[in-house]
Amino acid sequence: KDMSVFSLYGCSELTGTIPTELGQLSKLVYLFLHSNGFQGTIPTEIGQLTNIQQLYIQDNSLTGSIPTHIGFMTELTQISLEFNALTGEIPSQLGRLDNMDTLTLYQNKLSGPIPQSLGDLELLRRLELFSNPFTGTVPLSLANLNTLNTFYIDYTNITGSIDFMCDLNIKKMYSDCVTEVECNCCTDCT
């Protein structure tokens, strides 16, 4: 229970589900479970890790939705859940994560609108949502992200204009601005 780092990554032979018992590691600060063969859902017990700062569970075969309980992990600075098969909407509770620097959710099956609450992540520098079937428009609240320097929203079903983000100092902004999205400041259009 006193462990601060739990690291099991890069082992494709490591399969099965993520153990719910991980939620009992109350002093855990770093959880690295990426590039394995984990299947099933992200256990809700993970929300009990209130001291965790980095959560890397990308590149597995995880399904189901992102647990809303992650919104209780207020020390989180980085969440990497890309390259899975996660479904459902991005939980609005992620907007509670005031220390969030990096949120990467690309290459999943996430759908629905991008939640307005992501605009509350004032320290966010990297937001990568591409290759998900999101719908609707980019919420105007994202114009509050003054520290954002990377924003990838390409290969989605997002429509409308994101020109309201042009005043931000975004170094890399990718969108479907050839056909779906109006963007006069994107660094790459697909």
N, C-alpha and C positions, 0 to 999 in steps of 0.2 A: 504493500500500500504506500510505501515511501518512495516508489520509483518516480523519477521525473521525466525519463525518456523511455519510450517503448518503440522499438524499431525492428520491423520485419518487412523487408522490401526486396524486390527483385528476384523472387522465388516462385516461378510459375507452378511449381509442384505444390505450393501452399494453397490448398483449396478448402472448400467448406464455407461456413458463414463466419462473420466477425463475432467473436465471443461476447455475449452480453456482460460477462464478468469484467470486461475492461472498464465499465462504468464505476467499478469499485476502487480504481486507482486514483484516489482523490487528489494526490499531489502531482499527477501527471501534467507536464508542461508541453511535451512534444509527442505526437502520435504519428508514426510513419508506417503505413500499411500499403504503400503503393507498389504497383507492378507485380502483383501476385495473381492468384487465381480465385480470389474470394468471390462468392456468389451470395444471392439472397439480398436482404435489405440492410440498410445501415441501422443498427439497433438504437432504439430511443434512449437506452441507458447511457449512450455516449453524451447526452446532455447533462449528465451528472459531473462531467469533467470540467468544473468551473474554473480551474486554474490553467487550462490548456491554452497555448498560444499558437501552435501550428498543428493543423489537421490535414494530413496528406493521405487520402484514400483513393487517389486516381489510378487509372489503368488496372482495373479489376473487371469483374463481370457483375457488378452490383445492379440491382433492380429496385423498383418501388420508388417512393418519394423521399425527398430530403426531409429528415425529421424536423419538426418545428422546435423541438427541444434544443437544437443547436443555438437557438436564440438566447439561451441561458448561459452560454459559454462566452461571457462578456470580455474575457481576456484575449480572445482569438485575434490574431493579426493576419493569419493566412489560412484560407480554406482552398484545397485543391481536390475537386471531385470529378475532374474531366476524364474522358475515355472510359465511361461506364455505360449503363443503359438505364439511368435514372429517369423516372417519369413524373408527371404532375407539374405543379407550378412551383416557382421559387417561393419559399415561405416568406411572408412579409416580416416575420420575426427576425430575419437576418439583418434588418435595419436597426436592430438594437445593439449591434456589435460595434461600439464606438471606436475600438482600436483597430478595426479591419483595414489592412493595407492591400491585400491581394485576395481576389475572389475569382477563381477559375472554375467554370462549370461547363465548358465547351465539350462537344462531341458526346452528348447524351440524347435523351428523348424528351427533354423538358419542354413544356408547352404553356399556353396561356399568356397573359400579359406579364411584362417585367414590372415588379412591384414598385410603387412610388417610394416605399420606405428605403430603397437602396440609395436614394438621394440624401439620406441622413448619415451616410457613412463618410463623414467629413475628412477622414484620413486616407480614404481609398485612393490608391495610385494605379492599380491594375484591375480592370474588369473585363473578363473574357467570357462571352456568352455565345460565341458563334457555333454553328452547326447544331442547332436545336430548333424545333418547330414553334418558336414563340409567335404570338399574334399580337395585333394591336400596334401601338406606336411606342416610341421611347418616351418614358415619362419626363415631363418638364423638370421634375425635381432633380434629375441628374445634372442639371446646370449648376447645382450647389456644390458639385464635387471639384473644388478648386485645386486639389492636389492630383487629380486624375491625369496620368500621362499615357496610358494605354487603354484603348476601348475597342474591342472587337465584337461586332454585332452582325457580321456577314453570315451568309448561308442560313438565314432564318426567314420567317414570314412577316417580319416587321415592315411596316409601311410608314409613309409620312415623312416629314422633314426632321432632321436633327441639326439643322443650322443653328439652333439655339445653343448648341454646344461649341460653336466655333470660337467663342471668346475665351474658352478654357485653353490652357497651355498643353494640349494633348499632342504628344509627339507621334503616336501611332493610332490612327482611327480608321478602322476598316468597316465598310458596310456594303449592302447590296445597292449601291447608288447608281448602278447602270440602269436598273429597271424599277426597283421597289422604293428606294429611300432617296429623298432629296438631301444632298450633303455637298456643300461647296468648299468644305475644308477637309474632307477625308483624304488620308494619305494613300488609300488604296480602295478601289471600287471593284466589286465582283459582279 
